Amino acid sequence: MTKLNPNAMRVWGLILTLGFSALAESIKGQGTIVYVTPQPAPYYSAFYPGTLDFTLDIDRDGTTDFILRSNDPGWSINNTVLIPQGGNSIVSMGSHLANMNNGDEIGSSLDPVYQWSQGKPPLSLVALLLDPQPVEEGNFAYQESGYIGFDVVKNGMNYYGWISVSSPGQGGLPGDAAIYGELVNWAYQTSPNTLILVGQVPEPSTVALIVVGAGVAVASVRHRNRPRSLKAHPKPLDGSNPTRSTPEEFNRSKVAHGDLYRILGQYAHDRLPTVRSSRCWVMPGCCGRRFNGTA
């Protein structure tokens, strides 16, 4: 019968504990963000000859949530608007569509400079006067990129999200999102009435990362304890034995694996404050930290 390596057992015990704890966190609301890259990307152009509409189905349920329109006939000058459908809303700033900052919160409460709007505040207004340089108005004017905040309402529940706007430069000139832009991607919460940060995307699965790390750790421990074949390493004529580690190599190996356990143990201390034990349970003497009722 194969004897189980005690070090590997300790590592796997820690991994499974962390994995199930991370999974529990995920069930409570983590990892509920959906990230979408539409192909092809909807675009707008303030100089489009006529009116151009793109319908946006944010959650791909077959229902139009917003209409991206170039040159809405409600304006007498070139314009771009994003029109909410149903009870949906978009974030405005002043009388124009807001160009939000990365990291802003989108939820039931907004930064005081922003407001929720169910109208169609313009993304941009562009007027051609006698000067060849157009006059631009709006929060996206002369910007190469930006973010739009939105709220999609389904069955009385609010699902918050953001849309990324990009205006790629052409002919060596910088982009200008007031004149032309593409909606390159968006993200939204699938957990109702839960805020989202502008630019926030789904995080890699904590459980998956832990399991991958576990595999590497245990493989390292198993490799260190695997018997070495004398046939694969014939004894040299000088009488030395290459299958036996030198004291220096053995000490380095102990330090390396000790560091591994200490790192995993610290992760447990920092991420799982509810774990209670009389002493760190990764391995005897791992870090010596004691729990006194609070982590």
Disulfide bonds with the S-S distance in Angstrom:
none
